[in-house]
Amino acid sequence: MKNSIKVVLLLLVGWQVAWAQSTQVVDIPTRPGVTQRFVLITPDHPRAAIILFAGGHGGLRITPEGKFRWGAGNFLVRSRKQFAAQGLTVAVVDAPSDRQKDPYLTGFRQTPQHVQDIRAVIAWLRQKSDLPVWLVGTSNGTKSVAYIATQLPRAKGGPDGIVLTSTILKDPDHRAVLDMALSDISVPVLVVHHKYDDCPLCPPALLGQLMNKLSASPRKQLVLVTGGVERGNPCMPYAHHGFNDVESKVVKKIALWITQPAGKV
C-alpha cells in the first residue's frame, strides 16, 4: 500500500523507569482504506517485542498524543511501562480505524481481517529490529491472541510466542479460547492466571483443559498467581482478574519467560 506511516514522537520521562524509554503513536496501513494504530514504547537495548491486547471491547481510542480514551486501567495497558522497563519493546494495539465505534473489537477478534491487521503490526516490528515478537493478551484480549496464533504460524508472519493472561475459558457464544483449535498453535505459550480469579468466564478449574489442548506447543507453562487486592466486579481490571496490586510480579514473570527461553518461572 502507498499510505504513509504516521509517527508522532512523544516524550517519556520517569526516574522510576529502569530502562530509558521513548514513546510513539504509530499508524500503519493494513487493509485497503484501513489503518492500525498502536502506542509504541521502545527501551534502550530491547531484548524482545510484545504486542499487548486489552480486554473488554478493545476500543482504546488512542489519541494522536498517546492518550487512552478508554481502557487506561486495563492490566496490560496500565502495566505497559513496566514491561518496557524489563527491556521489552511494547506495542499497545487499538481497534483498527474501521472499528472505532461500538462494538469495536467485539465480534471481530476471530476474523481474517483482525489477523491481517496484526500480521501487519508484527511485520512492522520485525522490520524495525531483528527481535522476536510475542503477542500478550488479557481477558477478552486472549481471544485475539489465541485465534491469531491458530491462524498464523511463525513461518507465515505469525508471532514467535504468545502469553495468555486471565484467559476467557467459557463463553455463551462459543467464542472462548477453549473453543478454538488450540492444537494448531505451534509456538511457545505461557498461561498466567490468578488462582482466585472469580470471573465466571475464567474459572481456574478449566486451566488443565487449556494446557492439554496446547498439544503442539514446543514449550508451555501455567503460572498461577496469588496475592493482591480484590476490588470491584470480579471481571474488571482491579479485581484478581486484573492482577490488582501484583502487577509488577506478573510483568517480571512474563518478561523472564519471554527473554530466557531455557528456563521456567
C-alpha positions as CSV (number, residue, x, y, z in Angstrom):
1,M,0.0,0.0,0.0
2,K,1.1,3.6,-0.7
3,N,-0.3,5.0,2.5
4,S,2.4,6.7,4.5
5,I,3.2,5.6,8.0
6,K,2.5,8.4,10.5
7,V,4.6,8.5,13.6
8,V,4.1,11.0,16.4
9,L,7.0,11.2,18.8
10,L,6.2,11.7,22.5
11,L,8.5,12.2,25.4
12,L,8.6,9.9,28.4
13,V,10.5,10.9,31.5
14,G,10.4,9.0,34.7
15,W,13.1,8.4,37.3
16,Q,11.4,5.1,38.3
17,V,11.9,3.5,34.9
18,A,14.9,1.2,34.8
19,W,15.4,1.4,31.1
20,A,15.3,4.7,29.2
21,Q,12.2,4.7,27.0
22,S,10.8,6.6,24.1
23,T,7.1,6.6,23.2
24,Q,5.4,7.0,19.8
25,V,2.0,6.7,18.3
26,V,2.2,4.8,15.1
27,D,-0.4,4.3,12.3
28,I,0.3,1.7,9.7
29,P,-1.8,0.6,6.7
30,T,-3.2,-2.9,7.0
31,R,-6.2,-3.4,4.6
32,P,-7.5,-1.2,1.8
33,G,-8.5,2.1,3.4
34,V,-7.8,0.8,6.9
35,T,-5.0,1.7,9.4
36,Q,-4.0,0.2,12.7
37,R,-2.9,2.5,15.5
38,F,-0.7,1.5,18.4
39,V,1.3,3.1,21.1
40,L,5.0,2.0,20.8
41,I,7.4,2.2,23.8
42,T,11.0,1.4,22.9
43,P,13.6,0.9,25.7
44,D,17.3,1.1,25.2
45,H,18.7,-2.2,24.1
46,P,15.4,-4.2,23.9
47,R,15.5,-7.9,24.1
48,A,12.2,-8.8,22.5
49,A,9.0,-7.1,21.3
50,I,5.5,-7.7,22.6
51,I,2.1,-6.6,21.3
52,L,-0.4,-6.0,24.0
53,F,-4.2,-6.7,23.6
54,A,-6.5,-5.2,26.2
55,G,-9.7,-6.9,27.3
56,G,-13.3,-5.7,27.1
57,H,-14.3,-4.4,23.7
58,G,-10.7,-3.4,23.0
59,G,-11.6,0.1,21.7
60,L,-8.8,2.1,23.4
61,R,-9.4,5.1,21.0
62,I,-5.8,6.2,21.3
63,T,-5.3,9.9,20.6
64,P,-2.5,11.3,18.4
65,E,-0.8,12.3,21.7
66,G,-0.9,8.8,23.0
67,K,-3.8,9.1,25.5
68,F,-6.3,6.3,26.0
69,R,-9.9,7.4,25.8
70,W,-10.9,4.0,27.2
71,G,-9.1,1.1,28.9
72,A,-6.3,3.0,30.7
73,G,-6.9,0.9,33.8
74,N,-6.7,-2.4,31.9
75,F,-4.0,-4.7,33.4
76,L,-1.8,-4.7,30.3
77,V,-2.4,-1.0,29.4
78,R,-1.6,0.3,32.9
79,S,1.5,-2.0,33.0
80,R,2.9,-1.1,29.6
81,K,5.8,1.0,31.0
82,Q,6.7,-1.8,33.4
83,F,7.1,-4.2,30.5
84,A,9.3,-1.7,28.8
85,A,11.3,-1.4,32.0
86,Q,12.1,-5.1,31.7
87,G,13.7,-4.5,28.3
88,L,10.8,-5.2,26.0
89,T,9.6,-3.1,23.1
90,V,5.9,-2.6,23.7
91,A,3.1,-2.1,21.2
92,V,-0.3,-1.4,22.7
93,V,-2.8,-2.0,19.9
94,D,-6.2,-0.3,19.5
95,A,-9.1,-1.4,17.4
96,P,-8.4,-0.6,13.7
97,S,-9.6,2.5,12.0
98,D,-12.8,0.9,10.7
99,R,-13.7,-0.4,14.2
100,Q,-13.5,2.9,16.1
101,K,-17.2,2.8,17.1
102,D,-19.2,0.4,19.2
103,P,-18.9,-2.6,19.2
104,Y,-15.1,-2.1,18.5
105,L,-13.4,-5.5,18.6
106,T,-16.4,-7.3,19.9
107,G,-17.3,-10.0,17.3
108,F,-14.1,-9.0,15.4
109,R,-11.4,-10.8,17.3
110,Q,-11.8,-14.1,15.5
111,T,-11.9,-12.8,11.9
112,P,-9.4,-12.9,8.9
113,Q,-9.4,-9.0,9.0
114,H,-8.1,-8.9,12.6
115,V,-5.4,-11.5,11.7
116,Q,-4.4,-9.3,8.7
117,D,-4.2,-6.2,10.9
118,I,-2.0,-7.8,13.5
119,R,0.2,-9.6,10.9
120,A,1.0,-6.1,9.6
121,V,2.0,-4.9,13.1
122,I,4.2,-8.0,13.6
123,A,5.9,-7.3,10.2
124,W,6.4,-3.6,11.1
125,L,8.1,-4.5,14.4
126,R,10.3,-7.1,12.7
127,Q,11.3,-4.6,10.0
128,K,12.3,-2.1,12.7
129,S,14.5,-4.6,14.6
130,D,15.6,-8.2,14.5
131,L,13.7,-9.2,17.6
132,P,11.3,-12.0,18.5
133,V,7.7,-10.7,18.5
134,W,5.2,-12.1,21.1
135,L,1.5,-11.5,21.5
136,V,0.2,-10.9,25.0
137,G,-3.5,-10.7,25.8
138,T,-5.6,-10.3,28.9
139,S,-9.2,-11.3,29.4
140,N,-11.0,-10.8,26.0
141,G,-7.6,-10.0,24.6
142,T,-6.8,-13.7,24.9
143,K,-9.4,-14.3,22.2
144,S,-7.4,-12.2,19.8
145,V,-4.0,-13.7,20.8
146,A,-5.1,-17.3,20.7
147,Y,-7.0,-17.0,17.5
148,I,-4.2,-15.3,15.6
149,A,-1.8,-18.0,16.8
150,T,-4.1,-20.7,15.4
151,Q,-4.4,-18.9,12.0
152,L,-0.9,-17.5,11.5
153,P,2.1,-19.7,12.1
154,R,5.6,-18.2,12.6
155,A,6.6,-19.1,9.1
156,K,3.8,-17.1,7.6
157,G,4.4,-14.0,9.6
158,G,2.9,-15.1,12.9
159,P,4.3,-14.5,16.4
160,D,7.3,-16.1,18.0
161,G,5.2,-17.0,21.0
162,I,2.1,-16.0,22.9
163,V,1.1,-15.1,26.5
164,L,-2.5,-15.6,27.8
165,T,-3.4,-13.8,31.0
166,S,-6.8,-14.2,32.7
167,T,-7.9,-16.3,29.7
168,I,-11.5,-16.4,28.7
169,L,-12.3,-20.1,29.2
170,K,-16.1,-20.0,28.9
171,D,-18.3,-18.1,26.5
172,P,-22.1,-18.4,25.9
173,D,-21.4,-17.7,22.2
174,H,-18.8,-20.5,22.0
175,R,-16.0,-17.9,21.3
176,A,-13.9,-18.8,24.3
177,V,-10.3,-19.7,23.9
178,L,-11.1,-23.3,24.9
179,D,-13.4,-23.5,21.8
180,M,-10.6,-22.7,19.4
181,A,-8.3,-25.2,17.5
182,L,-5.5,-24.8,20.1
183,S,-3.7,-27.8,18.8
184,D,-2.8,-25.7,15.7
185,I,-0.7,-23.4,17.9
186,S,2.9,-24.4,17.3
187,V,4.8,-21.7,19.2
188,P,5.6,-21.4,22.9
189,V,2.7,-20.5,25.2
190,L,2.7,-19.0,28.7
191,V,-0.6,-19.0,30.6
192,V,-0.8,-16.7,33.6
193,H,-3.9,-16.8,35.8
194,H,-4.8,-15.7,39.3
195,K,-5.6,-18.7,41.5
196,Y,-8.6,-16.9,42.9
197,D,-10.0,-15.3,39.7
198,D,-13.7,-15.2,40.4
199,C,-14.8,-14.0,36.9
200,P,-17.4,-16.6,35.7
201,L,-15.8,-16.7,32.2
202,C,-12.4,-17.6,33.6
203,P,-12.7,-20.4,36.1
204,P,-9.3,-21.7,37.2
205,A,-10.7,-25.2,37.3
206,L,-10.7,-25.3,33.4
207,L,-7.0,-24.4,33.1
208,G,-6.0,-28.1,32.9
209,Q,-8.1,-28.5,29.8
210,L,-6.5,-25.4,28.3
211,M,-3.0,-26.7,28.9
212,N,-3.9,-30.2,27.5
213,K,-5.3,-28.7,24.3
214,L,-2.0,-26.8,23.6
215,S,-0.6,-30.1,22.4
216,A,1.6,-28.8,19.6
217,S,3.3,-26.1,21.5
218,P,7.0,-26.8,21.9
219,R,7.2,-25.1,25.2
220,K,4.3,-24.2,27.6
221,Q,3.8,-23.4,31.2
222,L,1.0,-22.4,33.5
223,V,1.7,-19.8,36.2
224,L,-0.8,-19.5,39.0
225,V,-0.6,-16.1,40.7
226,T,-1.7,-15.5,44.4
227,G,-1.9,-12.3,46.4
228,G,-3.1,-8.9,45.5
229,V,-6.2,-7.0,46.3
230,E,-9.7,-7.9,45.1
231,R,-11.7,-4.7,44.3
232,G,-15.0,-4.3,42.5
233,N,-16.5,-6.5,39.8
234,P,-14.6,-9.8,39.6
235,C,-14.3,-9.5,35.8
236,M,-12.9,-6.0,36.0
237,P,-9.3,-4.8,35.9
238,Y,-8.9,-4.1,39.7
239,A,-10.0,-7.5,40.8
240,H,-7.8,-10.6,40.9
241,H,-8.8,-10.9,37.3
242,G,-6.7,-7.9,36.6
243,F,-3.8,-8.9,38.9
244,N,-4.5,-5.8,41.1
245,D,-1.6,-5.0,43.4
246,V,0.6,-7.8,41.9
247,E,1.2,-6.3,38.5
248,S,5.0,-5.9,38.9
249,K,5.3,-9.6,39.9
250,V,3.3,-10.8,36.9
251,V,5.1,-8.5,34.5
252,K,8.5,-9.8,35.7
253,K,7.4,-13.4,35.3
254,I,6.2,-12.8,31.8
255,A,9.3,-10.9,30.7
256,L,11.6,-13.5,32.2
257,W,9.8,-16.3,30.4
258,I,10.0,-14.5,27.1
259,T,13.6,-13.4,27.3
260,Q,15.1,-16.6,28.9
261,P,13.5,-19.4,26.9
262,A,15.6,-22.2,28.6
263,G,14.0,-21.7,32.0
264,K,10.7,-21.6,33.8
265,V,9.2,-19.0,36.2
